[in-house]
Amino acid sequence: MKIHFLPDNITVEANAGELLLDVADRAGVSIPTGCLMGSCHACEVEIDGSNIICACITGVPRGQEKMTVNLNFDPTW
């Protein structure tokens, strides 16, 4: 699967089940972190323009060819 990171405009190959935080690190993309357990929500990113997830606990899904991860969005706290 191809993961496209915005606003960095970097695309990298990833395997199903691989943590998004690890994929970003391998691609040289920095995602802020805190607890690394999904509780603090510091690593929240927007997936495909609609879903908000915690990158530290979310794996790459199966069955998709491409996914866009936007790090530059305005979360509602």
N, CA, C and O atoms as a GROMACS GRO file, in nm:
protein
  308
    1MET      N    1   0.083  -0.117   0.000
    1MET     CA    2   0.000   0.000   0.000
    1MET      C    3   0.088   0.124   0.000
    1MET      O    4   0.196   0.124   0.059
    2LYS      N    5   0.041   0.228  -0.066
    2LYS     CA    6   0.112   0.356  -0.067
    2LYS      C    7   0.046   0.450   0.034
    2LYS      O    8  -0.075   0.468   0.033
    3ILE      N    9   0.129   0.509   0.119
    3ILE     CA   10   0.082   0.607   0.217
    3ILE      C   11   0.137   0.743   0.173
    3ILE      O   12   0.258   0.760   0.157
    4HIS      N   13   0.047   0.838   0.155
    4HIS     CA   14   0.085   0.973   0.114
    4HIS      C   15   0.067   1.067   0.232
    4HIS      O   16  -0.044   1.082   0.284
    5PHE      N   17   0.177   1.129   0.276
    5PHE     CA   18   0.174   1.219   0.391
    5PHE      C   19   0.165   1.364   0.345
    5PHE      O   20   0.245   1.410   0.263
    6LEU      N   21   0.067   1.436   0.400
    6LEU     CA   22   0.050   1.580   0.376
    6LEU      C   23   0.079   1.653   0.506
    6LEU      O   24   0.051   1.594   0.611
    7PRO      N   25   0.129   1.771   0.509
    7PRO     CA   26   0.162   1.858   0.397
    7PRO      C   27   0.300   1.834   0.338
    7PRO      O   28   0.341   1.906   0.246
    8ASP      N   29   0.372   1.733   0.388
    8ASP     CA   30   0.508   1.706   0.342
    8ASP      C   31   0.515   1.658   0.196
    8ASP      O   32   0.619   1.669   0.132
    9ASN      N   33   0.402   1.606   0.145
    9ASN     CA   34   0.394   1.554   0.009
    9ASN      C   35   0.496   1.442  -0.015
    9ASN      O   36   0.567   1.440  -0.115
   10ILE      N   37   0.500   1.348   0.080
   10ILE     CA   38   0.589   1.233   0.073
   10ILE      C   39   0.504   1.107   0.064
   10ILE      O   40   0.408   1.091   0.139
   11THR      N   41   0.539   1.018  -0.029
   11THR     CA   42   0.469   0.891  -0.044
   11THR      C   43   0.567   0.778  -0.016
   11THR      O   44   0.681   0.780  -0.062
   12VAL      N   45   0.521   0.679   0.061
   12VAL     CA   46   0.605   0.566   0.098
   12VAL      C   47   0.522   0.439   0.094
   12VAL      O   48   0.400   0.443   0.112
   13GLU      N   49   0.587   0.326   0.069
   13GLU     CA   50   0.521   0.195   0.071
   13GLU      C   51   0.510   0.147   0.216
   13GLU      O   52   0.601   0.170   0.296
   14ALA      N   53   0.400   0.082   0.248
   14ALA     CA   54   0.379   0.030   0.382
   14ALA      C   55   0.310  -0.106   0.375
   14ALA      O   56   0.242  -0.137   0.277
   15ASN      N   57   0.329  -0.185   0.478
   15ASN     CA   58   0.267  -0.317   0.487
   15ASN      C   59   0.145  -0.312   0.578
   15ASN      O   60   0.143  -0.235   0.674
   16ALA      N   61   0.046  -0.393   0.548
   16ALA     CA   62  -0.073  -0.402   0.632
   16ALA      C   63  -0.032  -0.438   0.774
   16ALA      O   64   0.051  -0.527   0.795
   17GLY      N   65  -0.092  -0.369   0.871
   17GLY     CA   66  -0.063  -0.394   1.011
   17GLY      C   67   0.048  -0.309   1.069
   17GLY      O   68   0.058  -0.296   1.191
   18GLU      N   69   0.131  -0.251   0.984
   18GLU     CA   70   0.241  -0.167   1.031
   18GLU      C   71   0.182  -0.039   1.093
   18GLU      O   72   0.092   0.022   1.036
   19LEU      N   73   0.233   0.002   1.208
   19LEU     CA   74   0.183   0.123   1.273
   19LEU      C   75   0.212   0.246   1.186
   19LEU      O   76   0.321   0.260   1.130
   20LEU      N   77   0.113   0.335   1.176
   20LEU     CA   78   0.131   0.456   1.096
   20LEU      C   79   0.246   0.542   1.149
   20LEU      O   80   0.315   0.606   1.071
   21LEU      N   81   0.265   0.543   1.280
   21LEU     CA   82   0.375   0.618   1.338
   21LEU      C   83   0.510   0.565   1.290
   21LEU      O   84   0.601   0.643   1.262
   22ASP      N   85   0.523   0.435   1.278
   22ASP     CA   86   0.646   0.373   1.229
   22ASP      C   87   0.667   0.403   1.080
   22ASP      O   88   0.780   0.427   1.036
   23VAL      N   89   0.558   0.400   1.003
   23VAL     CA   90   0.567   0.431   0.860
   23VAL      C   91   0.614   0.576   0.842
   23VAL      O   92   0.702   0.603   0.760
   24ALA      N   93   0.555   0.667   0.919
   24ALA     CA   94   0.593   0.808   0.911
   24ALA      C   95   0.740   0.826   0.947
   24ALA      O   96   0.812   0.900   0.879
   25ASP      N   97   0.785   0.761   1.052
   25ASP     CA   98   0.924   0.771   1.095
   25ASP      C   99   1.018   0.722   0.984
   25ASP      O  100   1.119   0.786   0.956
   26ARG      N  101   0.985   0.610   0.924
   26ARG     CA  102   1.066   0.554   0.816
   26ARG      C  103   1.073   0.649   0.696
   26ARG      O  104   1.173   0.654   0.625
   27ALA      N  105   0.964   0.725   0.674
   27ALA     CA  106   0.957   0.819   0.561
   27ALA      C  107   1.021   0.954   0.595
   27ALA      O  108   1.034   1.040   0.508
   28GLY      N  109   1.062   0.972   0.720
   28GLY     CA  110   1.121   1.098   0.760
   28GLY      C  111   1.018   1.205   0.794
   28GLY      O  112   1.050   1.324   0.797
   29VAL      N  113   0.894   1.161   0.818
   29VAL     CA  114   0.785   1.252   0.853
   29VAL      C  115   0.768   1.252   1.004
   29VAL      O  116   0.758   1.146   1.066
   30SER      N  117   0.764   1.369   1.063
   30SER     CA  118   0.753   1.380   1.208
   30SER      C  119   0.607   1.397   1.251
   30SER      O  120   0.539   1.491   1.211
   31ILE      N  121   0.560   1.303   1.334
   31ILE     CA  122   0.428   1.312   1.395
   31ILE      C  123   0.451   1.330   1.545
   31ILE      O  124   0.516   1.248   1.608
   32PRO      N  125   0.396   1.439   1.602
   32PRO     CA  126   0.414   1.460   1.746
   32PRO      C  127   0.355   1.343   1.826
   32PRO      O  128   0.254   1.285   1.787
   33THR      N  129   0.418   1.310   1.936
   33THR     CA  130   0.369   1.202   2.021
   33THR      C  131   0.369   1.247   2.167
   33THR      O  132   0.428   1.348   2.203
   34GLY      N  133   0.302   1.170   2.246
   34GLY     CA  134   0.298   1.196   2.390
   34GLY      C  135   0.311   1.064   2.462
   34GLY      O  136   0.421   1.018   2.492
   35CYS      N  137   0.196   1.003   2.491
   35CYS     CA  138   0.192   0.882   2.573
   35CYS      C  139   0.227   0.754   2.496
   35CYS      O  140   0.266   0.655   2.558
   36LEU      N  141   0.214   0.756   2.365
   36LEU     CA  142   0.236   0.639   2.278
   36LEU      C  143   0.138   0.525   2.306
   36LEU      O  144   0.166   0.409   2.273
   37MET      N  145   0.024   0.558   2.367
   37MET     CA  146  -0.080   0.458   2.393
   37MET      C  147  -0.217   0.503   2.340
   37MET      O  148  -0.315   0.431   2.358
   38GLY      N  149  -0.224   0.620   2.276
   38GLY     CA  150  -0.348   0.670   2.221
   38GLY      C  151  -0.436   0.747   2.317
   38GLY      O  152  -0.544   0.792   2.280
   39SER      N  153  -0.391   0.763   2.442
   39SER     CA  154  -0.472   0.832   2.542
   39SER      C  155  -0.465   0.984   2.533
   39SER      O  156  -0.564   1.052   2.557
   40CYS      N  157  -0.348   1.037   2.499
   40CYS     CA  158  -0.329   1.182   2.502
   40CYS      C  159  -0.370   1.250   2.371
   40CYS      O  160  -0.390   1.371   2.367
   41HIS      N  161  -0.382   1.173   2.265
   41HIS     CA  162  -0.424   1.222   2.133
   41HIS      C  163  -0.326   1.319   2.068
   41HIS      O  164  -0.362   1.389   1.974
   42ALA      N  165  -0.202   1.324   2.116
   42ALA     CA  166  -0.101   1.412   2.056
   42ALA      C  167  -0.068   1.370   1.914
   42ALA      O  168  -0.026   1.454   1.833
   43CYS      N  169  -0.084   1.243   1.882
   43CYS     CA  170  -0.047   1.191   1.751
   43CYS      C  171  -0.165   1.180   1.654
   43CYS      O  172  -0.159   1.105   1.557
   44GLU      N  173  -0.271   1.255   1.681
   44GLU     CA  174  -0.388   1.249   1.593
   44GLU      C  175  -0.356   1.300   1.454
   44GLU      O  176  -0.292   1.405   1.437
   45VAL      N  177  -0.400   1.225   1.354
   45VAL     CA  178  -0.386   1.264   1.214
   45VAL      C  179  -0.519   1.238   1.143
   45VAL      O  180  -0.603   1.162   1.192
   46GLU      N  181  -0.537   1.301   1.030
   46GLU     CA  182  -0.659   1.284   0.950
   46GLU      C  183  -0.630   1.188   0.836
   46GLU      O  184  -0.532   1.204   0.763
   47ILE      N  185  -0.714   1.087   0.822
   47ILE     CA  186  -0.698   0.986   0.718
   47ILE      C  187  -0.801   1.007   0.608
   47ILE      O  188  -0.920   1.017   0.634
   48ASP      N  189  -0.753   1.015   0.485
   48ASP     CA  190  -0.838   1.027   0.366
   48ASP      C  191  -0.944   1.136   0.377
   48ASP      O  192  -1.055   1.121   0.327
   49GLY      N  193  -0.908   1.247   0.442
   49GLY     CA  194  -0.995   1.363   0.447
   49GLY      C  195  -1.113   1.357   0.542
   49GLY      O  196  -1.194   1.449   0.544
   50SER      N  197  -1.124   1.248   0.622
   50SER     CA  198  -1.242   1.242   0.708
   50SER      C  199  -1.218   1.176   0.844
   50SER      O  200  -1.269   1.226   0.944
   51ASN      N  201  -1.146   1.069   0.851
   51ASN     CA  202  -1.130   0.995   0.976
   51ASN      C  203  -1.012   1.048   1.056
   51ASN      O  204  -0.904   1.067   1.001
   52ILE      N  205  -1.032   1.071   1.185
   52ILE     CA  206  -0.926   1.115   1.276
   52ILE      C  207  -0.885   0.995   1.360
   52ILE      O  208  -0.968   0.932   1.426
   53ILE      N  209  -0.755   0.963   1.356
   53ILE     CA  210  -0.705   0.847   1.431
   53ILE      C  211  -0.577   0.886   1.507
   53ILE      O  212  -0.517   0.990   1.480
   54CYS      N  213  -0.538   0.802   1.601
   54CYS     CA  214  -0.411   0.816   1.671
   54CYS      C  215  -0.308   0.729   1.599
   54CYS      O  216  -0.323   0.607   1.593
   55ALA      N  217  -0.205   0.791   1.545
   55ALA     CA  218  -0.106   0.721   1.464
   55ALA      C  219  -0.024   0.621   1.544
   55ALA      O  220   0.030   0.526   1.487
   56CYS      N  221  -0.014   0.640   1.676
   56CYS     CA  222   0.070   0.551   1.757
   56CYS      C  223   0.007   0.414   1.779
   56CYS      O  224   0.076   0.318   1.813
   57ILE      N  225  -0.126   0.403   1.760
   57ILE     CA  226  -0.193   0.275   1.786
   57ILE      C  227  -0.270   0.222   1.665
   57ILE      O  228  -0.336   0.119   1.675
   58THR      N  229  -0.261   0.291   1.552
   58THR     CA  230  -0.337   0.252   1.434
   58THR      C  231  -0.246   0.192   1.329
   58THR      O  232  -0.147   0.253   1.288
   59GLY      N  233  -0.281   0.072   1.286
   59GLY     CA  234  -0.204   0.004   1.184
   59GLY      C  235  -0.256   0.034   1.044
   59GLY      O  236  -0.370   0.076   1.027
   60VAL      N  237  -0.172   0.010   0.947
   60VAL     CA  238  -0.211   0.025   0.806
   60VAL      C  239  -0.317  -0.081   0.776
   60VAL      O  240  -0.295  -0.199   0.802
   61PRO      N  241  -0.431  -0.040   0.721
   61PRO     CA  242  -0.539  -0.136   0.694
   61PRO      C  243  -0.508  -0.226   0.575
   61PRO      O  244  -0.424  -0.194   0.490
   62ARG      N  245  -0.576  -0.337   0.571
   62ARG     CA  246  -0.564  -0.430   0.457
   62ARG      C  247  -0.663  -0.390   0.349
   62ARG      O  248  -0.766  -0.328   0.377
   63GLY      N  249  -0.633  -0.426   0.227
   63GLY     CA  250  -0.728  -0.413   0.119
   63GLY      C  251  -0.737  -0.278   0.052
   63GLY      O  252  -0.824  -0.258  -0.034
   64GLN      N  253  -0.652  -0.184   0.088
   64GLN     CA  254  -0.650  -0.055   0.020
   64GLN      C  255  -0.522  -0.043  -0.060
   64GLN      O  256  -0.420  -0.103  -0.024
   65GLU      N  257  -0.526   0.034  -0.168
   65GLU     CA  258  -0.406   0.056  -0.247
   65GLU      C  259  -0.334   0.183  -0.207
   65GLU      O  260  -0.211   0.192  -0.219
   66LYS      N  261  -0.410   0.284  -0.159
   66LYS     CA  262  -0.352   0.413  -0.126
   66LYS      C  263  -0.427   0.475  -0.008
   66LYS      O  264  -0.547   0.454   0.008
   67MET      N  265  -0.354   0.550   0.072
   67MET     CA  266  -0.413   0.620   0.184
   67MET      C  267  -0.341   0.753   0.201
   67MET      O  268  -0.219   0.760   0.188
   68THR      N  269  -0.417   0.858   0.230
   68THR     CA  270  -0.359   0.990   0.254
   68THR      C  271  -0.368   1.023   0.402
   68THR      O  272  -0.475   1.015   0.463
   69VAL      N  273  -0.255   1.061   0.459
   69VAL     CA  274  -0.246   1.097   0.600
   69VAL      C  275  -0.212   1.246   0.607
   69VAL      O  276  -0.105   1.288   0.564
   70ASN      N  277  -0.304   1.325   0.662
   70ASN     CA  278  -0.285   1.469   0.671
   70ASN      C  279  -0.247   1.505   0.814
   70ASN      O  280  -0.324   1.483   0.907
   71LEU      N  281  -0.128   1.561   0.830
   71LEU     CA  282  -0.082   1.603   0.962
   71LEU      C  283  -0.119   1.747   0.993
   71LEU      O  284  -0.105   1.792   1.106
   72ASN      N  285  -0.165   1.819   0.893
   72ASN     CA  286  -0.194   1.961   0.908
   72ASN      C  287  -0.345   1.985   0.901
   72ASN      O  288  -0.397   2.034   0.800
   73PHE      N  289  -0.413   1.951   1.006
   73PHE     CA  290  -0.558   1.971   1.013
   73PHE      C  291  -0.590   2.032   1.148
   73PHE      O  292  -0.505   2.036   1.237
   74ASP      N  293  -0.712   2.080   1.164
   74ASP     CA  294  -0.752   2.147   1.287
   74ASP      C  295  -0.841   2.055   1.371
   74ASP      O  296  -0.963   2.050   1.350
   75PRO      N  297  -0.781   1.982   1.467
   75PRO     CA  298  -0.863   1.891   1.550
   75PRO      C  299  -0.952   1.969   1.646
   75PRO      O  300  -0.917   2.078   1.690
   76THR      N  301  -1.065   1.912   1.676
   76THR     CA  302  -1.156   1.969   1.775
   76THR      C  303  -1.124   1.905   1.910
   76THR      O  304  -1.141   1.785   1.928
   77TRP      N  305  -1.080   1.984   2.003
   77TRP     CA  306  -1.042   1.930   2.135
   77TRP      C  307  -1.156   1.944   2.229
   77TRP      O  308  -1.145   1.905   2.345
   0.00000   0.00000   0.00000
